[in-house]
Amino acid sequence: MTMPTLAAFALASLILLIIPGPTIIMVIGQALAHGKRVALSSVLGVGLGDLAAASLSLAGVGALLAASATAFTVLKWLGAAYLVYLGIKLWRAPERGLSAAALEAPEGRPLTIFREAFLVTLLNPKGIVFFVAFVPQFIAPDRSYVGQAAVFVVLFVVLGMANAALYALSAAKLRSVFSAPKVLKRLERTGAACLVSAGLLSLAARRPA
């Protein structure tokens, strides 16, 4: 593949990624609720989720979701319900006394946030269908499909993680500026509201015609 093709794919991907969707809203919510270190765990989860979604797309699952309204709707509702569940759980969490040390090393959270981000990204049917519709536009028919698709997928995942990290770090700065427990609780509830909003937003996703 040529450099102009890669550059065009990267530019198109960045335009799509910069616009906040359910996944980015989730990342922002986790960053507000848990801080920088844990927020970066959500970025890794998003990256692995995108990689899994892309792999499923290449395996034909994306085509199935694009063709089946029922499968698309079921997966969409599962992802939305999971996001709303996470938001409600965070909203109901008790107020904690958070020291600076606790903010830097929250106990037992990174792995949990990583898992949650991975599942939310994977359960987004629009992401899987996106790879089916988007990647083939840049594939040269006279060259290996699998090889080209693998390069595009890896590039998209890297750009997606960089974009998510930028949003996460920006949101986490708000948390690092404030240390009063009541202010932190408000930030956590703002994060919870973001998670619920992400779930509701994901319900607006429509199956490509």
C-alpha positions as CSV (number, residue, x, y, z in Angstrom):
1,M,0.0,0.0,0.0
2,T,1.1,3.6,-0.6
3,M,1.8,6.3,1.8
4,P,-0.9,8.6,0.4
5,T,-3.4,5.8,1.0
6,L,-2.2,5.4,4.6
7,A,-2.3,9.2,5.1
8,A,-5.9,9.4,3.7
9,F,-7.0,6.5,6.0
10,A,-5.3,8.2,9.0
11,L,-7.0,11.5,8.3
12,A,-10.4,10.0,7.8
13,S,-10.0,7.9,11.0
14,L,-9.0,11.0,13.0
15,I,-12.0,12.9,11.8
16,L,-14.3,10.1,12.9
17,L,-12.5,9.6,16.2
18,I,-12.4,13.2,17.3
19,I,-16.2,13.5,17.4
20,P,-17.1,12.2,20.9
21,G,-19.3,9.1,20.8
22,P,-20.4,6.7,23.6
23,T,-16.9,5.2,24.1
24,I,-15.2,8.6,24.5
25,I,-18.0,9.8,26.8
26,M,-17.4,6.7,28.9
27,V,-13.6,7.4,29.0
28,I,-14.3,11.0,30.2
29,G,-16.7,9.7,32.8
30,Q,-14.1,7.2,34.2
31,A,-11.4,9.9,34.2
32,L,-13.6,12.3,36.2
33,A,-14.6,9.5,38.6
34,H,-11.2,7.8,39.2
35,G,-8.3,10.0,38.0
36,K,-5.5,9.8,35.6
37,R,-3.9,6.4,36.4
38,V,-7.2,4.5,36.2
39,A,-8.3,6.5,33.2
40,L,-5.4,5.2,31.3
41,S,-6.6,1.7,32.1
42,S,-9.8,2.6,30.3
43,V,-7.8,3.7,27.3
44,L,-6.1,0.3,27.1
45,G,-9.5,-1.4,27.4
46,V,-10.8,0.7,24.5
47,G,-7.7,-0.2,22.4
48,L,-8.2,-3.9,23.0
49,G,-12.0,-3.6,22.4
50,D,-11.4,-1.9,19.1
51,L,-8.9,-4.6,18.1
52,A,-11.4,-7.3,19.0
53,A,-14.2,-5.5,17.2
54,A,-12.0,-5.2,14.1
55,S,-11.0,-8.9,14.2
56,L,-14.7,-9.9,14.5
57,S,-15.4,-7.7,11.6
58,L,-12.8,-9.4,9.4
59,A,-14.2,-12.7,10.5
60,G,-17.6,-11.8,9.1
61,V,-19.5,-10.8,12.3
62,G,-19.8,-7.2,11.1
63,A,-21.5,-8.3,7.9
64,L,-23.9,-10.3,10.0
65,L,-24.8,-7.3,12.2
66,A,-25.2,-5.1,9.2
67,A,-27.6,-7.6,7.6
68,S,-29.6,-8.6,10.7
69,A,-31.7,-5.9,12.4
70,T,-32.4,-8.3,15.4
71,A,-28.7,-9.1,16.1
72,F,-27.7,-5.4,15.8
73,T,-30.5,-4.3,18.2
74,V,-29.8,-7.0,20.8
75,L,-26.1,-6.2,20.9
76,K,-26.9,-2.4,21.0
77,W,-29.2,-2.8,24.0
78,L,-26.7,-5.0,25.8
79,G,-24.0,-2.4,25.5
80,A,-26.4,0.4,26.5
81,A,-27.7,-1.5,29.5
82,Y,-24.1,-2.2,30.7
83,L,-23.2,1.5,30.4
84,V,-26.2,2.6,32.3
85,Y,-25.5,-0.1,35.0
86,L,-22.0,1.2,35.4
87,G,-23.2,4.8,35.7
88,I,-25.8,3.9,38.4
89,K,-23.3,1.9,40.3
90,L,-20.8,4.8,40.3
91,W,-23.6,7.3,41.3
92,R,-24.6,5.2,44.3
93,A,-21.0,4.7,45.5
94,P,-20.4,6.1,49.0
95,E,-18.4,9.3,49.5
96,R,-14.8,8.5,50.3
97,G,-12.0,10.5,51.9
98,L,-9.5,10.7,49.1
99,S,-6.0,11.8,50.0
100,A,-3.4,12.7,47.3
101,A,-1.9,9.2,47.7
102,A,-5.3,7.6,47.2
103,L,-5.8,9.6,44.0
104,E,-2.5,8.4,42.7
105,A,-3.0,4.7,43.5
106,P,-6.7,3.8,43.8
107,E,-7.1,0.4,45.3
108,G,-8.1,-2.4,42.9
109,R,-9.6,-0.2,40.3
110,P,-7.4,-0.3,37.1
111,L,-8.2,-3.9,36.1
112,T,-11.9,-3.3,36.7
113,I,-11.9,-0.2,34.6
114,F,-9.9,-1.9,31.9
115,R,-12.5,-4.8,31.8
116,E,-15.4,-2.4,31.7
117,A,-13.9,-0.3,28.9
118,F,-13.1,-3.4,26.9
119,L,-16.7,-4.8,27.2
120,V,-18.3,-1.4,26.5
121,T,-16.2,-1.0,23.3
122,L,-16.8,-4.6,22.2
123,L,-20.6,-4.5,22.8
124,N,-20.9,-1.5,20.5
125,P,-22.3,-3.0,17.3
126,K,-21.8,0.3,15.4
127,G,-18.0,-0.1,15.9
128,I,-18.0,-3.6,14.4
129,V,-20.1,-2.6,11.5
130,F,-18.0,0.5,11.0
131,F,-14.9,-1.6,10.2
132,V,-16.9,-3.6,7.6
133,A,-18.0,-0.4,5.9
134,F,-15.0,1.8,6.3
135,V,-11.8,-0.3,5.9
136,P,-12.7,-1.8,2.5
137,Q,-12.8,1.6,0.9
138,F,-9.0,1.8,1.2
139,I,-8.2,-1.7,0.1
140,A,-6.3,-2.1,-3.2
141,P,-8.0,-5.1,-5.0
142,D,-4.8,-6.2,-6.6
143,R,-3.1,-6.9,-3.2
144,S,-3.6,-9.1,-0.2
145,Y,-6.8,-8.1,1.6
146,V,-5.8,-9.6,5.0
147,G,-2.4,-7.9,5.0
148,Q,-3.8,-4.5,4.1
149,A,-6.8,-4.8,6.5
150,A,-4.4,-5.7,9.4
151,V,-2.3,-2.6,8.8
152,F,-5.4,-0.4,8.7
153,V,-6.8,-2.0,11.8
154,V,-3.6,-1.5,13.8
155,L,-3.3,2.1,12.7
156,F,-7.0,2.8,13.7
157,V,-6.5,1.2,17.1
158,V,-3.3,3.3,17.7
159,L,-5.1,6.5,16.7
160,G,-8.2,5.5,18.7
161,M,-6.1,5.0,21.9
162,A,-4.2,8.2,21.4
163,N,-7.5,10.1,21.0
164,A,-9.0,8.4,24.0
165,A,-5.9,9.2,26.1
166,L,-6.1,12.9,25.2
167,Y,-9.7,13.1,26.3
168,A,-9.0,11.0,29.5
169,L,-6.0,13.1,30.5
170,S,-7.8,16.3,29.9
171,A,-10.8,15.2,32.1
172,A,-8.5,13.8,34.8
173,K,-6.9,17.2,35.2
174,L,-10.1,18.4,36.7
175,R,-9.9,15.8,39.3
176,S,-6.3,16.5,40.2
177,V,-7.0,20.2,40.7
178,F,-9.6,19.5,43.4
179,S,-9.1,17.5,46.6
180,A,-12.1,18.3,48.8
181,P,-14.2,15.1,49.2
182,K,-17.5,16.8,48.4
183,V,-16.0,18.3,45.2
184,L,-14.6,14.9,44.2
185,K,-18.0,13.3,44.8
186,R,-19.5,15.8,42.5
187,L,-16.9,14.9,39.8
188,E,-17.7,11.2,40.4
189,R,-21.4,11.8,39.9
190,T,-20.6,13.9,36.8
191,G,-18.7,10.8,35.6
192,A,-21.6,8.6,36.4
193,A,-23.9,10.9,34.4
194,C,-21.5,10.7,31.5
195,L,-21.7,6.9,31.6
196,V,-25.5,6.9,31.7
197,S,-25.5,9.5,28.8
198,A,-23.1,7.2,26.8
199,G,-25.6,4.4,27.3
200,L,-28.5,6.4,26.1
201,L,-26.5,7.8,23.2
202,S,-25.5,4.3,22.1
203,L,-29.2,3.5,21.7
204,A,-29.4,6.1,18.9
205,A,-27.1,4.0,16.8
206,R,-28.8,2.8,13.7
207,R,-28.0,-0.2,11.5
208,P,-26.5,0.8,8.2
209,A,-29.1,0.6,5.4
